[in-house]
Amino acid sequence: MTDSPDYHPPKVWTWNKASGGKFANINRPIAGSTHDKELPVGRHPLQLYSLATPNGVKVTVMLEELLALGHAGAEYDAWLIRINEGDQFGSGFVGVNPNSKIPALLDRSGPTPVRVFESGAILVYLAEKFGAFLPTEPARRAECMAWLFWQMGSAPYLGGGFGHFYAYAPTKIEYAIDRFAMEVKRQLDVLDRRLAESPYLAGDDYTIADIAVWSWYGALAKGLLYEAGEFLQVQAYTHVQRWTDAIAERPAVQRGRRVNRTWGDAASQLPERHAAGDFDAPPPQA
């Protein structure tokens, strides 16, 4: 990779060198598995294979919220997928998610297991399965789905765009950082203007749209994502801050953030979750 103004892309791109950066060891231009490895299966109907990145947190928060509502069928096993070690390229994982990204869900509650991948799709699947956190009235449902899809379309500019060039790229490129910082601040402004109008993104009620957006932009608003809070002046978005704090106070959100987490303070980590009592277990040893 180079930031030389004399660089000109070749006529045909070829993969002949490492991409550089924090995730260079797992980046490659082809799909499919790299090794044979079956996935573990626990005793609950829902089997989650994930890591507590923002996309992974969406699903564990959703499952904990469903359990908090009394949906016993939402009990789940959460298995740790170490993406830095290439677990997502095992044959079993690729069988559940051919895109080799976390999270991936296998619903074994029926006669034939159902695989669900892509975090937004998992949220919709669970919301429809249990009849929760997704409005049924057409206009409110449309608003909820619009904000959910907004997150799915916007977060790559935050993560793979701003996050990569600001935090992970081996070379700091001013143009790239400025370009994506501008877009992320525009996104924060979009959210702030919406949240000035209503308590939650889809209106008066907390929905899967809030769960999806909060996992990324709530962390950003508190300076927890890419350590970029001061750089992006996140405190200026007061309505986003109010919304972020309200969601963070929910007990199910606090539990969901811990699942499949292997970094940070030991008390915030729960590498795997197989029963509600796991939250009361002693934290993992450093």
N, C-alpha and C positions, 0 to 999 in steps of 0.2 A: 504494500500500500504506500502511496506517496501523495504529498500535497503540492508537488512541484507544478507550477503553472505550465510547464512544458510537457506534462503528461497528456497523452492522447490514447483513448481506449483502443485496443486492437480490434481488427475486423471481427475476429471470433474469440470470445473469452474462453480460456482454458484454466482448469484447476491445477496449477503447478507449484503452488506455495501455500503455506499456512496463512489464514486470514488475519492472524494477529489478534491481540486483545484477550480479555479474560476468558472467553468461551471458545478460543481457537481450537482446543482439542476435541470439541464435539461438533464443530461446524463442518458441513460437507454438502456438496451439491446433488446428492442422490438420496433417495428414500429407501425404506426397507430395513430389515434387521441386520445387525452385525454379528449376533451370536444367539445361540439357543438358550433360552431361559424361561421356564414356566413361571407364571405369576402365582403368588400364594393366594389362598382362598380361606376366608374366615367363616364364622358361623352365621353371619347376618345376611339378609337378602341383598343389601347394597354393598358392593365392594368398590372402594375408591383407591386409585393408585395416583399418588400426587406428591407435591412438595408445597410448602407454604410461601410460594411466590404470590403476587397479587392475584393471578389467575387461579391458583390453587385455593387461596383463602375464600374466594367467592363461594366455592362449593361446600367447604367445611362450615362456613357461616350459615349457608342455606340449610344444611342438614341439622345443625344445632338449633336453628330457629324452628324448623319443623318439629323436632323433638320437644322443644319448649312449648309448642302448641298442643302437644299430646299425641302426635302422630307416631305411634309405636313402630309402624312399618318403615320409618325413616332411620331405624337403627342401622349402623354401618360399621364396617371395618375400614380403617384408613391405613394403607400401606405406603411406606416411604419409597419414593423413586428419587434416587440421587442422580440428578441430571448431569452434574459435573463429572460423574463417573460413567455416564453412558447407559444407565439402566433403561432409559426410554427406547434404546435400540435393541433390547432383548426381544426375542420372537413372540413371547407371550404378550408383552406390552404392545408391540406393533399389531398384534391380532385384535386388540381392543381399540387402539388408535393408530391407524396407518400413517398419521401425520407425525408420530413420535414426539408429541408435546404433552405435558401435563396440563390439566388433570384428565383422567380417563375414568369412566364409571362403568361398572358391569352390574346390571340389575338381574339378579337370579331369583326374583320372587315368583316368576311364572314358569311354565313348562319349558320355555326356550329362553336362555339368557339374552338380554338386550344390551348391546354396547352403545354407549353414548360418549362422544368426544366433542371437544370445543366447549369452553366454560359457559358461554352463553346458551348453547344448546342444552347443556346439563341443567342449568337453572330453569329453563322453560320446561324441560321434561319433568323435573321434580315438582315444579309449581302446578303443572297440569295433573300429574299423578296424584298429588295430595290435595289439590284444590286450595292452594294458599299462596299468598304474596304475588298473585297475578289477577288483576281485576277482570271481571267477566262482562261488565257493561262495555259496549263497543268503543265509545270514545275514550274511556279511561284505560282500557286495554291497549288501544292504539298509542296513547301517550306513553304508557309503560314500555311497550315494545320499541317505540321510537328511541327512547333514552337508553334502553338496553343495546340497541344496534348502534347508537351513537358511541357508546363506550367501546364496542367491539371494533368500530372503524377508527376511533380516535386514539386509543391506547397505543397502537403501534408507533404513532408519531412521538408519543411520550417515552415508550420503552426502547424500541429498536432505533428510534431516531434520536431524541434528546438524550436519553439515558445512555445509549451506546457511545455517542460522541463526547458527551460531557464526562462520563464516569469510567468507561471501559476501553475506549479506543487507545491504541498505543501511541498515537500522535494526535495532539490537540489541533483541530482544524477550525479556525475562526468562522469561516463561512458556514460549516455544518452546524456548529453550536449555535450561532446566531439564528440560522434558519429555523432550527427546531425549537429553540427557546421562544422565539416569536410565536410559533404555532401553539406551544404548550400554554403560554400566557393567554392566547386567544381562547383556548379551550377553557381555562379557568374562568375567564370572563363570561363565556357562554353559560357555565354552571352557575356563576354568581348571580347573573341576571335572572336565570330561571328560579333559583332558590330565594331570590328576593320576592318572588310572586307566590310561593307555596312552601309548606314545610318540607315536603319531599319532592322528588323529581317528577313523579306521576300525579301529584296532587296532595291530598291530605293524608294519604296512607303510605306506609312503608312497603316497598315492593322489591321484586328482584332487580329492578332498575337501580335502586339505591344500593343493594348488595353488590352489584357488579361495578358500579362507578366508585363506590366508597373504597373498595379494595385497592384501587389505583390512586384515585385523586384524594381520598382521605389521608392516605400515607404521605402523598405529596404535600398536602396542606399542612401537615405537622412536621415537615422537614425530614421525614423518615425515608424518603425515596431518593436515592442518589446523593443524599446530603446536600440538596439543592434548594433548601428553603429560603435562605438569605439571597442566593443568586436570583431566584425567581420572585422574591418579595411576596411570598405566599400569604403573609398575614394581612395583606391589603384586601384579600377577598373575604370580606367579613361574613357574608351569607354562607359561603362554602365552609368557613370555620365553624359557624353555628351548627350547621348540618352535620359536619364531621364529628363534632363533640357529642351531639345527641346520639348518633349511631354507635359511637365508641362506648357509650355507657350501657348498651344493651348486654346483658349477661351472655346471651348466645353468641354475640359477636366476640366477646372477650374469650369465650371458649374456642370458637372456631379459628381465631387467629393463632392459637397455640398448636393446633393439630398439624402434624408433618413439619413442624419447625425444628431446626437443628442448629440454630445460631442465636446470638443475643444472650440475654440474661437466662440462667438455667431455669428459673421459675416460669419463663415464657415459653419453654420448649415442651412439646409432647410429640416425639418423633413418629410414634404410631398410636392409633386410637382404636380400641376394640370393644370398649364398654364405657359407660358413663363414669364409672368409678376410676377410670384411668386418670381423670383430671385431678384426683386427690392423691395420686401416687407421688412419692418423693421425686424431685426433679432429677434429670440425668446427671451423672457425675462428669465433671470436665475432664 
